[in-house]
Amino acid sequence: MLSEELALNGGPKTRETSFPSVGNSSGRDIGDEELALLTEVIRSGALGRHGGTMVPQFEKEYAEHAGVKHCLAVTSGTAALHTAVGALECNPGDEIITTTITDMGTIIAILQQNHIPVFCDVDRRTLNLDPSKLEALITDRTRAIIVVHLFGQASSMDAVMEIAKKHDLYVIEDSAQAHGAKWDGKDVGTIGDLGCFSLQQSKQITSGDGGIVISNNDELALNARNFHDKFYDRSGENRGVLRLGVNYRMTELQGAVALAQTRKLGSILGRRRTTGELLTSYLNEVDGINPPWVHGKALHSYWIYALTIDEGVLGCTTAEFAQAVQAEGLPWGTGYAGGIPICMYPAIRDHKAYGDSNFPWSAGRDVQYVEEDYPETAWAQANTFVFSWNEGITESDVKDMAKGFRKVADHFRAKA
Ligand SMILES: Cc1ncc(COP(=O)(O)O)c(C=O)c1O
């Protein structure tokens, strides 16, 4: 059977109109509920977290949603991670292991506390840190692991926790992309010592910017709370400022929106999962396309839908396939976060965190970053197609995506 002419070669486009976007109301569930709470804040005249009601209520309801004892609202996901690292009270030059595929916020948190980031290659099936490569990276300066649940899929937490326990390391779960994702029935962020989330515009729930730290550990949770609030002790004991902190206090305006969004989280996740899984069911039928591989213990929360292609079956390169798919009106991209291991960004590779001081690397071991140490990351960055999933995507949008992918795959297979 002759395959349909590709849009790239002058054939009809699969999709003429744009898809719902996380960047605006087409793909977001933001409206009257947020407006009502925001109006309450404005009318109250109390816009700051101290003396306000929205931020504490948001913290209470988010903690209930995640099933965790303590929840702290902060100003961004980066702030959440910095606060979590600050709560550990480690020393300059101590090492924290994390993954090669993440947002810069993960690394900023490590460097801002003057620790040295050490990078673990990923498992190409999930793009999450590969726990089988973790132990080789542990030294006598290692204090913690920051595990990232990339795109909304939980990392392999059993293996990570076992290694952390064996070596007496803290675990911070960077769940910035993974509100509502689960590992073995537990919400991500509740398995390690501290969990961090982002409320930035593209996340499953948003307050424009914002962040959350959760924990079941009383001491770490108190440390985090003090750290984010200039390390003032608000307990009434008036012990003075015990350590260096920051001001990452969330405003009541962000709190109001975050609270309304938290109340919708269940329904938002339901919609994202239904359409994400529907696309997977269609793509499972297309030879040469691999939908996301989801671990048996993981429940995906679809921040990004990521797939790979089998170049051998399709007889084309990923770049050729991407070009053809984009021409069909499907705006899928490759090369998440710059398309390189994050430690190859000049600021990290060249040890340029603070002027030309070489600090904090100068305070510890001589840690160098070499691209060849991360072969799976290079493969994943070159071969993964990504699309920012959102709650506005409909069954008909999914059908168009599946149709476009099938058309392009059929075309290349017919030529192969
Ligand atoms: C894995 C990861 N960590 C940290 C962050 C930082 O969050 P924020 O942008 O809210 O500071 C992000 C944001 O995209 C992220 O995806």
PDBQT file of the ligand as one rigid body, heavy atoms in Angstrom, charges set to zero:
ROOT
HETATM    1  C1  LIG A 501      13.545  18.623  37.678  1.00  0.00    +0.000 C 
HETATM    2  C2  LIG A 501      13.401  20.069  38.050  1.00  0.00    +0.000 A 
HETATM    3  N1  LIG A 501      14.030  20.511  39.143  1.00  0.00    +0.000 NA
HETATM    4  C3  LIG A 501      13.931  21.795  39.519  1.00  0.00    +0.000 A 
HETATM    5  C4  LIG A 501      13.209  22.710  38.817  1.00  0.00    +0.000 A 
HETATM    6  C5  LIG A 501      13.182  24.125  39.259  1.00  0.00    +0.000 C 
HETATM    7  O1  LIG A 501      11.889  24.591  39.474  1.00  0.00    +0.000 OA
HETATM    8  P1  LIG A 501      11.529  26.142  39.273  1.00  0.00    +0.000 P 
HETATM    9  O2  LIG A 501      11.581  26.423  37.820  1.00  0.00    +0.000 OA
HETATM   10  O3  LIG A 501      10.149  26.241  39.859  1.00  0.00    +0.000 OA
HETATM   11  O4  LIG A 501      12.523  26.911  40.053  1.00  0.00    +0.000 OA
HETATM   12  C6  LIG A 501      12.525  22.296  37.663  1.00  0.00    +0.000 A 
HETATM   13  C7  LIG A 501      11.733  23.251  36.866  1.00  0.00    +0.000 C 
HETATM   14  O5  LIG A 501      11.465  23.074  35.730  1.00  0.00    +0.000 OA
HETATM   15  C8  LIG A 501      12.639  20.944  37.263  1.00  0.00    +0.000 A 
HETATM   16  O6  LIG A 501      12.021  20.519  36.167  1.00  0.00    +0.000 OA
ENDROOT
TORSDOF 0
